Amino acid sequence: MNGRAIRFLVQRLGRGHIVAMSTSVHTSDKVFRESAAAAQLRRLTDTSTEASLLRLEQLAHLMDSAFLVPGINRRVGLDAVIGLVPILGDIAGMAIASYIVYEAKRLGAPRWLVWRMMGNVAIDGAVGSVPLAGDLLDAAFKANRRNVRLLRRHLERKGALRPSEIEGTAVRLD
């Protein structure tokens, strides 16, 4: 790599917990070190399309399907949990869902897609505002995951992102 070697130092403790992680870049005369906090900050502030979409997918997973409800094997997220708090919970959930729409606009989503995503957020907020029954329907609707899926599909079709699925048929050769 033209005189550069990248080395990752990971110190582990006990059951596989990462205690410290640093990245070293060696050039011919200098060594640059980056702490784990600086590396994480760099990942959070990366504005590339892939990094932004990965952050949005993680946020959508956290908000819509982070926890498995035992007994019914149904996934719910923080959106359903904070939606149990009257008024403030629904406002907070809509604000976080609106951030996903904002990021979609920043990534170059067309106006029709942004309006469709806003419609999903509005339906999620309107349904979630109904006490208890709305919270159950809110757990089933999953607007954040829908919006991120719409954005990913658009970016793949536009060519700004590599496809996550390969289209075609598989043939077994014997």
Backbone torsions as a table, in degrees:
resi	resn	phi	psi	omega
1	MET	NA	47.1	175.0
2	ASN	54.6	52.3	175.5
3	GLY	80.6	4.1	-179.9
4	ARG	-111.7	136.0	173.5
5	ALA	-126.3	132.8	-179.0
6	ILE	-106.8	127.8	-177.5
7	ARG	-126.4	131.8	178.0
8	PHE	-105.7	125.6	177.2
9	LEU	-107.0	118.8	179.8
10	VAL	-125.1	123.6	175.3
11	GLN	-103.9	127.6	-177.5
12	ARG	-111.1	149.2	179.8
13	LEU	-126.9	129.3	171.2
14	GLY	57.6	-113.8	-171.1
15	ARG	-88.2	34.7	175.4
16	GLY	88.7	15.9	177.0
17	HIS	-78.1	136.0	178.3
18	ILE	-84.4	123.9	-179.6
19	VAL	-92.8	-48.1	-178.8
20	ALA	-144.8	146.1	178.7
21	MET	-142.7	131.5	177.8
22	SER	-137.8	154.8	179.1
23	THR	-115.5	131.9	177.9
24	SER	-117.5	135.2	174.8
25	VAL	-118.8	118.4	-178.6
26	HIS	-101.5	125.0	171.2
27	THR	-110.9	-173.4	-175.0
28	SER	-64.1	-30.1	-176.2
29	ASP	-130.5	-8.4	-175.7
30	LYS	-132.7	153.2	174.4
31	VAL	-123.0	125.6	178.9
32	PHE	-109.2	130.1	179.2
33	ARG	-117.2	143.5	179.9
34	GLU	-128.7	126.8	-179.3
35	SER	-75.0	169.0	179.7
36	ALA	-63.7	-38.3	179.5
37	ALA	-65.2	-40.2	178.8
38	ALA	-67.6	-37.3	178.4
39	ALA	-66.0	-41.0	179.1
40	GLN	-67.9	-39.1	177.3
41	LEU	-62.4	-39.2	178.4
42	ARG	-64.5	-40.6	177.8
43	ARG	-65.1	-36.9	-178.6
44	LEU	-73.6	-27.9	-178.0
45	THR	-99.1	3.4	177.2
46	ASP	-66.9	125.3	-175.3
47	THR	-102.4	11.4	178.8
48	SER	-67.3	159.9	-177.2
49	THR	-62.4	-44.5	-178.5
50	GLU	-63.4	-44.4	-178.7
51	ALA	-66.9	-40.5	178.6
52	SER	-64.4	-43.4	179.9
53	LEU	-66.4	-36.8	177.1
54	LEU	-62.9	-43.2	177.1
55	ARG	-62.8	-41.1	179.1
56	LEU	-66.2	-38.3	177.4
57	GLU	-65.4	-39.4	177.7
58	GLN	-65.6	-41.3	178.2
59	LEU	-64.6	-43.4	179.6
60	ALA	-63.9	-38.7	177.3
61	HIS	-63.7	-43.8	179.4
62	LEU	-63.4	-41.4	-176.4
63	MET	-77.6	-29.5	-172.3
64	ASP	-113.9	-25.3	-173.7
65	SER	-152.0	41.2	-177.0
66	ALA	-80.0	-29.1	-173.1
67	PHE	-119.3	142.8	176.2
68	LEU	-99.9	123.3	178.9
69	VAL	-82.1	117.4	-178.0
70	PRO	-67.5	148.7	178.5
71	GLY	95.6	-46.2	-179.6
72	ILE	-106.0	-5.2	-179.9
73	ASN	48.9	48.6	179.8
74	ARG	-118.7	134.9	179.5
75	ARG	-91.7	135.2	174.3
76	VAL	-131.7	162.8	-179.6
77	GLY	-125.7	-170.8	-179.4
78	LEU	-64.9	-25.5	178.9
79	ASP	-60.2	-43.8	179.0
80	ALA	-69.8	-34.2	-178.0
81	VAL	-72.8	-47.9	-179.5
82	ILE	-73.7	-18.8	176.2
83	GLY	-68.3	-16.1	177.1
84	LEU	-69.5	-22.6	176.1
85	VAL	-78.1	120.1	-176.2
86	PRO	-60.6	139.6	175.6
87	ILE	61.7	-61.7	-176.6
88	LEU	-63.8	-38.8	178.6
89	GLY	-64.0	-41.6	178.7
90	ASP	-67.9	-38.3	177.8
91	ILE	-65.7	-42.1	179.3
92	ALA	-64.6	-42.3	178.5
93	GLY	-63.4	-40.7	178.0
94	MET	-68.5	-34.6	178.3
95	ALA	-64.9	-42.6	179.3
96	ILE	-68.4	-39.9	177.0
97	ALA	-64.6	-33.9	178.3
98	SER	-68.4	-28.7	176.5
99	TYR	-63.6	-38.0	178.0
100	ILE	-64.0	-39.2	177.1
101	VAL	-66.1	-40.5	177.8
102	TYR	-61.0	-45.1	179.6
103	GLU	-64.0	-36.2	177.3
104	ALA	-62.3	-43.0	177.6
105	LYS	-62.9	-40.3	179.1
106	ARG	-65.0	-33.2	179.5
107	LEU	-80.6	-1.0	174.3
108	GLY	97.1	24.3	177.7
109	ALA	-67.4	141.6	179.1
110	PRO	-69.3	163.4	-175.8
111	ARG	-59.3	-40.3	-179.2
112	TRP	-63.3	-36.9	179.4
113	LEU	-70.6	-39.5	177.8
114	VAL	-63.2	-41.2	178.5
115	TRP	-65.3	-38.6	177.6
116	ARG	-64.9	-41.0	178.0
117	MET	-65.7	-39.8	177.0
118	MET	-64.8	-35.0	175.6
119	GLY	-63.0	-40.2	176.4
120	ASN	-62.6	-41.0	179.1
121	VAL	-66.4	-41.0	-180.0
122	ALA	-65.3	-41.9	177.2
123	ILE	-63.3	-43.6	179.1
124	ASP	-60.8	-42.1	179.4
125	GLY	-70.1	-41.2	-178.7
126	ALA	-68.0	-43.6	179.8
127	VAL	-69.1	-39.0	-178.8
128	GLY	-70.1	-18.4	-178.5
129	SER	-76.1	-15.8	176.7
130	VAL	-75.3	126.7	-176.7
131	PRO	-61.2	137.7	177.0
132	LEU	57.3	-62.1	179.7
133	ALA	-62.3	-38.2	177.0
134	GLY	-66.0	-34.4	178.5
135	ASP	-68.2	-35.8	176.2
136	LEU	-66.6	-43.7	177.1
137	LEU	-67.8	-33.6	177.7
138	ASP	-63.3	-37.1	178.5
139	ALA	-68.2	-25.6	-178.8
140	ALA	-89.9	-27.0	-172.9
141	PHE	-74.6	-44.5	175.8
142	LYS	55.7	62.3	-177.4
143	ALA	-65.2	-36.0	-177.8
144	ASN	-64.8	-44.4	178.6
145	ARG	-66.2	-37.1	176.2
146	ARG	-61.4	-45.2	-177.5
147	ASN	-66.0	-41.2	179.1
148	VAL	-67.7	-37.0	177.6
149	ARG	-64.5	-41.8	176.3
150	LEU	-61.2	-44.0	-179.8
151	LEU	-65.0	-44.0	-179.9
152	ARG	-61.3	-45.2	180.0
153	ARG	-60.2	-42.6	179.4
154	HIS	-64.2	-45.3	-178.5
155	LEU	-66.3	-34.2	176.8
156	GLU	-67.8	-41.5	179.5
157	ARG	-69.1	-34.1	179.5
158	LYS	-72.9	-22.6	-179.6
159	GLY	95.8	5.6	179.8
160	ALA	-82.4	-6.4	-175.0
161	LEU	-147.7	140.3	176.8
162	ARG	-69.1	141.8	-179.6
163	PRO	-62.6	141.2	177.7
164	SER	-86.5	-16.5	178.3
165	GLU	-127.2	145.4	178.6
166	ILE	-98.2	126.1	179.5
167	GLU	-86.5	145.0	178.4
168	GLY	139.4	-173.8	179.6
169	THR	-119.9	150.8	178.1
170	ALA	-102.2	139.4	179.1
171	VAL	-124.1	128.1	179.0
172	ARG	-82.4	127.2	179.0
173	LEU	-103.1	119.2	178.8
174	ASP	-109.7	NA	NA
